[in-house]
Amino acid sequence: MSIHLLVAGNLSGLALFQSPGPLAWGAAPFVLMFAVFYFLLIMPQQRKQKKWQQMSSELKTGDKVVTSGGLRGTIIALKDD
C-alpha cells in the first residue's frame, strides 16, 4: 500500500466530521433574497390592503368619494358582498 492511498484514506474520513458551517453559509444568500423580497414586496402590499380594509369599513351613507378612475359620488347605500 502506498503512502498516497493512506493519506487519501485518512483525509476522506476527516471530511465526514467537519462542522456544518459552510452549508449554513451556502443558504445565506437565499435567506437574504427572501428577506429583501418580503420587505420590498409583501409588507407594502399587506399595509396597503389593511389600509384599504380600514377605509372601506369606515364608509357610511352620505360620504363623498372619488374612485380611482376619477368619478365623484356620494354613497347612498352600503351592503356586504
C-alpha positions as semicolon CSV with decimal commas, in nm:
position;residue;x (nm);y (nm);z (nm)
1;M;0,000;0,000;0,000
2;S;0,147;0,331;-0,095
3;I;0,164;0,638;0,124
4;H;-0,067;0,827;-0,111
5;L;-0,352;0,583;-0,052
6;L;-0,306;0,601;0,323
7;V;-0,309;0,981;0,325
8;A;-0,607;0,996;0,090
9;G;-0,795;0,746;0,306
10;N;-0,727;0,942;0,622
11;L;-0,825;1,275;0,467
12;S;-1,151;1,141;0,326
13;G;-1,250;1,025;0,674
14;L;-1,190;1,373;0,811
15;A;-1,436;1,526;0,565
16;L;-1,722;1,345;0,738
17;F;-1,657;1,516;1,070
18;Q;-1,632;1,878;0,958
19;S;-1,855;2,143;1,107
20;P;-2,174;2,236;0,917
21;G;-2,061;2,597;0,880
22;P;-2,018;2,608;0,501
23;L;-2,364;2,460;0,445
24;A;-2,521;2,732;0,659
25;W;-2,330;2,999;0,469
26;G;-2,448;2,846;0,142
27;A;-2,810;2,909;0,242
28;A;-2,742;3,269;0,350
29;P;-2,794;3,426;0,002
30;F;-3,134;3,259;-0,027
31;V;-3,237;3,382;0,317
32;L;-3,118;3,731;0,227
33;M;-3,310;3,727;-0,104
34;F;-3,626;3,615;0,075
35;A;-3,587;3,893;0,334
36;V;-3,544;4,157;0,062
37;F;-3,841;4,015;-0,130
38;Y;-4,053;4,020;0,186
39;F;-3,965;4,376;0,287
40;L;-3,992;4,525;-0,064
41;L;-4,298;4,342;-0,198
42;I;-4,503;4,157;0,061
43;M;-4,504;4,403;0,353
44;P;-4,610;4,708;0,147
45;Q;-4,892;4,508;-0,013
46;Q;-5,015;4,394;0,328
47;R;-5,009;4,752;0,458
48;K;-5,199;4,874;0,152
49;Q;-5,461;4,602;0,190
50;K;-5,500;4,672;0,563
51;K;-5,542;5,046;0,496
52;W;-5,800;4,977;0,222
53;Q;-6,000;4,746;0,451
54;Q;-5,995;5,006;0,729
55;M;-6,110;5,282;0,494
56;S;-6,388;5,068;0,345
57;S;-6,512;4,964;0,690
58;E;-6,537;5,330;0,794
59;L;-6,757;5,429;0,497
60;K;-7,115;5,528;0,571
61;T;-7,407;5,665;0,376
62;G;-7,364;6,029;0,282
63;D;-6,984;6,008;0,246
64;K;-6,840;6,170;-0,064
65;V;-6,592;5,952;-0,253
66;V;-6,369;5,968;-0,560
67;T;-6,298;5,645;-0,747
68;S;-5,958;5,552;-0,888
69;G;-6,097;5,643;-1,232
70;G;-6,177;5,996;-1,115
71;L;-6,555;5,962;-1,077
72;R;-6,700;6,154;-0,785
73;G;-7,005;6,042;-0,599
74;T;-7,195;6,017;-0,274
75;I;-7,267;5,688;-0,101
76;I;-7,640;5,628;-0,077
77;A;-7,641;5,263;0,037
78;L;-7,393;5,005;0,164
79;K;-7,410;4,626;0,157
80;D;-7,162;4,349;0,235
81;D;-7,054;4,129;-0,055
